[in-house]
Every structure is written in structure tokens, then in C-alpha cells.
Amino acid sequence: MVPIQSFHMQALRRILGIRWYDKVSNAVVNERTKLPDLLLLTDVIHYLVTSVAYWRTHLLRRHCNCQ
């Protein structure tokens, strides 16, 4: 997860025109872009994917009456 987050922050800094010598923290970059934190988004996506997979297998097992 760390390489993805560092790439994301690097891309945001490039978009905002922030150089390495400007010493701007990640919190300030997130504040300027007004985007949600990448870790929060990946946690939500992971939760949704696992819950969809759970319900999909639950319904398949229920449909075929396999136990």
C-alpha cells in the first residue's frame, strides 16, 4: 500500500506544482486538493469487495442447496 500512496502523493504534488524543496507535508497536500485520503478509499473498496464476494457465495450456496 505504501508504494501506491507515495505514487499518489507524488502525482498530486506534480499537479499542484510543489517541488521537493518546498517542504509541504502530505496533510497539506490533501487539504489543498480536498480529496479523501487514499488509505480510507482503499479500506472502503476492500470492505465492499469482500462483502460482495461473501454475499455472492452465500447466494450461490443457498441457490444450489449445497451444504
C-alpha positions in Angstrom: 0.0 0.0 0.0 2.9 2.4 0.7 4.2 2.4 -2.9 0.7 3.3 -4.2 0.2 6.0 -1.6 3.6 7.5 -2.3 3.0 7.5 -6.1 -0.4 9.1 -5.4 1.2 11.9 -3.3 3.9 12.4 -5.9 1.3 12.8 -8.6 -0.7 15.3 -6.5 2.4 17.3 -5.8 3.3 17.3 -9.5 -0.2 18.5 -10.3 -0.1 21.3 -7.7 3.4 22.3 -8.8 5.0 21.6 -5.4 8.8 20.9 -5.5 10.7 18.8 -3.1 12.4 21.8 -1.6 9.0 23.4 -0.7 8.7 21.1 2.3 4.9 20.7 2.2 3.5 17.8 4.3 1.1 15.2 2.9 -1.7 16.6 5.1 -1.3 20.0 3.5 -1.4 18.4 0.0 -4.5 16.5 0.9 -6.0 19.7 2.3 -5.3 21.7 -0.9 -6.7 19.0 -3.2 -9.8 18.4 -0.9 -9.6 14.7 -1.9 -10.2 11.9 0.6 -7.2 10.0 2.0 -6.1 7.2 -0.3 -5.9 4.8 2.7 -9.5 5.5 3.6 -10.6 4.8 0.0 -8.8 1.5 -0.3 -10.3 0.4 3.1 -13.8 1.2 1.8 -13.1 -0.6 -1.5 -11.7 -3.6 0.3 -14.7 -3.8 2.6 -17.1 -3.6 -0.4 -15.3 -6.2 -2.4 -15.2 -8.7 0.4 -18.8 -8.1 1.4 -20.0 -8.6 -2.3 -17.9 -11.7 -2.5 -19.4 -13.0 0.7 -23.0 -12.4 -0.4 -22.3 -13.8 -3.9 -21.0 -17.1 -2.5 -23.8 -17.1 0.1 -26.5 -16.8 -2.6 -24.8 -19.4 -4.8 -24.7 -21.9 -1.9 -28.3 -21.2 -1.0 -29.4 -21.4 -4.6 -27.9 -24.9 -5.2 -28.7 -26.1 -1.7 -25.1 -27.2 -1.3 -24.1 -27.6 2.3 
